[in-house]
């Protein structure tokens, strides 16, 4: 996508209060998947909370939100946003990141899976809501279907944000593999999530996306690490 079109596309989906489209276009979004031994889930929560407290104080950090999988609480996703690549690289060299990675190495059961994204349809984090359901989905299509997926995701974002049960709907696009996308949704509660999944826009999206998928549609439900 050409730079000007990228900026205009981001602006079309930019909620109020997130700053200029140009600033969002420069922003870097990170989704990091962490899996630890089932017996170490509590230890991982403590490590992630400490990391979050230190990260939020860093220059250039816009967001640090960790979520814990509901059905398998030993699996987590850390969702970050940074002003630019330079800020992210500085974060990666910080002492608290090094300490976190070192401690995590003793309890993890899968590689530290960090995926760096660019803006696609950014959104502001919602206010904390009791009972809210967080959803993180990895969408992977073969490269020839990338533009088709872009169109489908664009439509889904617009439709989903109109749903009264939706608190947040964001999509980011992986930088080194632009045919991969991360979708982050927040719904008021389980009932709202179920209704959203069975609504016409979501069903039509899945029907059209299905033949294009290059891997399993990886949708998981989470709760925030607080």
CORGI-V763589 format. One record per backbone hydrogen bond with DSSP energy under -1.0 kcal/mol. CO is the residue of the C=O (numbers start at 1). NH is the residue of the N-H. Records with the same first field share a line. If there is no record, write none. Layout:
# CORGI-V763589
CO = NH / NH
This chain:
# CORGI-V763589
2 = 6
3 = 7
4 = 8
5 = 9
6 = 10
7 = 11
8 = 12
10 = 13
11 = 14
15 = 18
20 = 24
21 = 25
22 = 26
28 = 82
29 = 117
30 = 80
31 = 115
32 = 78
33 = 113
34 = 76
35 = 109
37 = 40
38 = 41
40 = 44
41 = 45
42 = 46
43 = 47
44 = 48
45 = 49
46 = 50
47 = 51
48 = 52
49 = 53
50 = 54
51 = 55
52 = 56
55 = 58
58 = 61
60 = 83
63 = 81
65 = 79
66 = 225
67 = 77
68 = 223
72 = 75
74 = 36
75 = 69
76 = 34
77 = 67
78 = 32
79 = 65
80 = 30
81 = 62 / 63
82 = 28
84 = 88
85 = 89
86 = 90
87 = 91
88 = 92
91 = 94
94 = 98
95 = 99
96 = 100
97 = 101
98 = 102
99 = 103
100 = 104
101 = 105
103 = 106
104 = 107 / 108
107 = 37
113 = 33
115 = 31
116 = 175
117 = 29
118 = 173
121 = 171
129 = 132
133 = 187
134 = 222
135 = 185
136 = 220
137 = 183
138 = 218
139 = 181
140 = 214
142 = 145
143 = 146
145 = 149
146 = 150
147 = 151
148 = 152
149 = 153
150 = 154
151 = 155
152 = 156
153 = 157
154 = 158
155 = 159
156 = 160
157 = 161
160 = 163
163 = 166
165 = 188
168 = 186
170 = 184
171 = 121
172 = 182
173 = 118
177 = 180
179 = 141
180 = 174
181 = 139
182 = 172
183 = 137
184 = 170
185 = 135
186 = 167 / 168
187 = 133
189 = 193
190 = 194
191 = 195
192 = 196
193 = 197
194 = 198
199 = 203
200 = 204
201 = 205
202 = 206
203 = 207
204 = 208
205 = 209
206 = 210
209 = 212 / 213
216 = 218
217 = 219
218 = 138
220 = 136
221 = 70
222 = 134
223 = 68
